[in-house]
Structure formats: C-alpha cells, structure tokens
Amino acid sequence: MIIKVLRAGDEGFNSFTPGKLADVELHFEASDGLLAGLRLIGFSVWERRGGGLNVTFPARSYAVNGERRSFALLRPSYSAPANLQASDRMRDAILDAYRELEAADRAGVAAVMPAPAVAPRVVASSVAPAPEGMSAILAAAARL
C-alpha cells in the first residue's frame, strides 16, 4: 500500500478550506490482494487551532431530524483487541508521510516520487510506503 499526500496547488487537491493542509489517498498494490489496483480516498490532514495536526478519515454525512451527522467508512474490526489501535496506526502513518513531505520541502529536496501505475504522476505529492502490517489489516478488512 502507498500513502499519497496531495497539498494545495497539487492536481487532485479538492478544497481550500481554512485549516485543511492536505488530502490523502491510499493506493493498493499487487501484493494487497483483492484491493490491488484500487485507491481509498477521503483522508485529510488538518491544522489544529491550538497547534499540531489532525487526520480525518473517510466519512459519509447524513441528516437526522435536521441534525448533521457522519458515518465513518473505515472502522476497526472488533474481532481482536489489537485491531482497536488500527485507526491510530493509520493516523500515525498518514502524519508521518505528511511530515516527511514538509521536511523535504524545507530541505529543498525534490519530494516528487512516481505514483503507482494505477494513478497519474502528481507534482508535489508525497508517496510513502505504508507501515509494516497495515496491508494485512486492510486485506483482512476487505475479506469481511
């Protein structure tokens, strides 16, 4: 799995909302089983008001009695206690990829790396491999 970060000015970045720093996509490779060739979109990196960064996960909004709510599309499997930290591991991996891209910009290093064959090359994006074991967790979730 590859983590792809799209920032303001990048092709594919779809918002100029204040505080939103990047959109993030997960691109699945041949070794990711049934998910190979697909991408999961909807992750975003935001700047917190008090400082720091936050990651939001893909969600679908809906209304109940006029009140807006959201339904998380990517949730941990409750079949094993270790899976409850899966969201935290994914959040950390996304933040690491974003910080790596920011550090490369500060150092003046070109951070453009080729994206997987299923997606076009996007200028000023970061493509980072996902952490070890995350592919297995997502593959298991796909089988459910």
Sequence and secondary structure as in RCSB ss.txt:
>XXXX:A:sequence
MIIKVLRAGDEGFNSFTPGKLADVELHFEASDGLLAGLRLIGFSVWERRGGGLNVTFPARSYAVNGERRSFALLR
PSYSAPANLQASDRMRDAILDAYRELEAADRAGVAAVMPAPAVAPRVVASSVAPAPEGMSAILAAAARL
>XXXX:A:secstr
 EEEEEETTSTT     TTEEEEEEEE  GGGGGGTT EEEEEEEEE TTSSEEEE  EEEEEETTEEEEEESS 
  TTSGGGGGHHHHHHHHHHHHHHHHHHHHHHT        TTS   TT EEEE  TTHHHHHHHHHH 
